[in-house]
Amino acid sequence: MIAIIDYDAGNLKSVEKALVSLGEEVLVSRDSSEILQADKVILPGVGSFGDAMNNLDKFGLVDTIKKVTGNGIPFLGICLGLQLLFKESDETPGAEGLDILPGKILKIPAKDGFKIPHMGWNSLDIKPEARLFKGLEGNPYVYFVHSYYLKAADEKIVAATTEYTTHIHASVESGNVFACQFHPEKSSDVGLKILKNFASL
């Protein structure tokens, strides 16, 4: 059973639909006891860093997420769900993130010829040992929508990078914690392979 955390800040349906298409049993919930009983947990997300943290706090999910990640349950953050795993974001100064992984969320710098947000397909440079990308070769394309990006404090946790006005840490993995800045559920066959890899952990 894969639990998708519902905190009024995510494209839950598309993530659920992608997993169901892979034959996975899925539960969308904000009930802590249900989430903690799941085999794997996904934190999706679109919207602002501060609002999302307020919602997680309002629904009592901050401690739940920390228990999931601390208990060794495979955990996947998607888009904003990646950003929330870190301590702070330029998007909402003063707001405190989950602080599960070391790093900062910064605003994508402006550059002539590039539009912000970074929206659309872009290629990944994948580390060969990255478990989430097992079976993918070359520089696969995935779908991004974001104005802020991760600069991880520890290069060892970076699983994939991309370039868009700057060097972006596009995916991380540390023990049982995985996260993608892009949307695997919107990334066609490549994204389905990534979700399948997570489901198979």
Residue pairs with C-beta under 8 A, 6 or more apart in sequence:
1 25
1 26
1 27
1 37
1 38
1 39
1 40
2 19
2 24
2 25
2 26
2 27
2 38
2 39
2 40
2 41
2 42
2 199
3 26
3 27
3 28
3 29
3 34
3 35
3 38
3 40
3 41
3 42
4 10
4 12
4 15
4 16
4 19
4 26
4 27
4 28
4 29
4 41
4 42
4 44
5 29
5 30
5 35
5 41
5 42
5 43
5 44
5 61
5 64
5 65
6 12
6 28
6 29
6 30
7 30
7 52
7 55
7 56
7 59
7 61
8 55
9 45
9 46
9 47
9 51
9 52
9 55
9 80
10 43
10 44
10 45
10 46
10 78
10 80
10 81
11 44
11 46
11 183
11 185
12 28
12 44
14 183
14 185
14 186
15 42
15 44
15 78
15 185
16 26
16 28
17 185
18 184
18 185
18 191
18 192
18 195
19 26
19 195
19 199
20 26
21 192
22 192
22 195
22 196
22 199
24 199
27 34
27 38
29 35
30 59
30 61
32 60
32 61
32 63
32 64
35 41
35 61
35 64
35 68
36 64
36 67
36 68
36 71
36 73
38 73
39 73
39 74
40 73
40 74
40 75
40 76
40 198
40 199
40 201
41 65
41 68
41 73
41 74
41 75
41 76
42 75
42 76
42 77
42 78
42 81
42 198
43 65
43 75
43 76
43 77
43 78
43 81
43 84
44 78
44 79
44 80
44 81
44 185
45 52
45 77
45 78
45 79
45 80
45 81
45 83
45 84
46 79
46 80
46 145
47 80
48 91
48 92
49 80
49 83
49 84
49 89
49 91
49 92
49 95
49 97
49 105
49 148
50 89
50 91
50 92
50 95
51 92
52 80
52 84
53 62
53 84
53 92
53 95
53 96
53 97
53 98
55 61
56 62
56 65
56 84
56 98
62 98
65 75
65 98
65 100
66 98
66 100
68 75
69 75
69 100
69 176
69 177
72 175
72 176
73 176
74 176
74 178
74 198
74 201
75 176
75 177
75 178
76 178
76 179
76 180
76 198
77 83
77 84
77 85
77 177
77 178
77 179
77 180
78 179
78 180
78 183
78 184
78 185
79 145
79 146
79 180
79 181
79 182
79 183
81 179
82 150
82 171
82 172
82 179
82 180
82 181
83 89
83 91
83 97
83 105
83 148
83 150
83 181
84 97
84 98
85 97
85 98
85 100
85 101
85 172
85 177
85 179
86 97
86 98
86 99
86 100
86 101
86 102
86 103
86 104
86 105
86 150
87 96
87 97
87 99
87 102
87 103
87 104
88 95
88 96
88 97
88 104
88 105
89 95
89 97
89 104
89 105
89 106
89 148
90 104
90 105
90 106
90 107
90 148
91 105
91 107
91 147
91 148
97 105
100 177
101 152
101 157
101 172
101 174
101 177
101 179
102 152
102 153
102 154
102 157
103 150
103 151
103 152
103 153
103 154
103 169
104 150
104 151
104 153
105 148
105 149
105 150
105 151
106 148
106 149
106 150
106 151
107 147
107 148
108 116
108 117
108 118
108 146
108 147
108 148
108 149
108 164
108 165
108 166
108 168
109 165
109 166
110 116
110 165
111 165
114 164
114 165
116 147
116 165
117 145
117 146
117 147
118 144
118 145
118 146
118 147
118 149
118 164
118 165
118 168
119 144
119 145
120 143
120 144
121 141
121 142
121 143
121 144
122 141
122 142
122 144
122 162
122 163
122 164
122 182
123 139
123 140
123 141
123 162
124 133
124 139
124 140
124 141
124 142
124 160
124 161
124 162
124 170
124 171
124 182
125 139
125 160
125 161
125 162
126 133
126 136
126 139
126 140
126 159
126 160
127 133
127 158
127 159
127 160
130 159
130 160
130 171
130 173
131 159
131 173
131 178
131 197
131 201
132 159
132 160
132 171
132 173
132 178
132 180
132 194
132 197
132 198
133 140
133 159
133 160
133 171
133 194
133 197
134 197
135 193
135 197
136 190
136 193
136 194
140 190
141 187
141 190
142 170
142 180
142 182
142 183
142 184
142 187
142 190
142 191
142 194
143 182
143 183
143 186
143 187
143 188
143 191
144 162
144 164
144 170
144 181
144 182
144 183
145 183
146 181
149 164
149 166
149 168
149 169
149 181
150 168
150 169
150 170
150 172
150 181
151 169
152 158
152 169
152 172
157 172
157 173
157 174
158 169
158 171
158 172
159 171
159 172
159 173
159 178
160 170
160 171
160 180
161 167
161 168
161 169
161 170
162 168
162 170
162 182
168 181
169 181
170 180
170 181
170 182
171 178
171 179
171 180
171 181
171 182
172 178
172 179
173 179
176 201
178 198
180 194
182 191
183 191
184 190
184 191
184 192
184 194
184 195
185 191
185 195
187 194
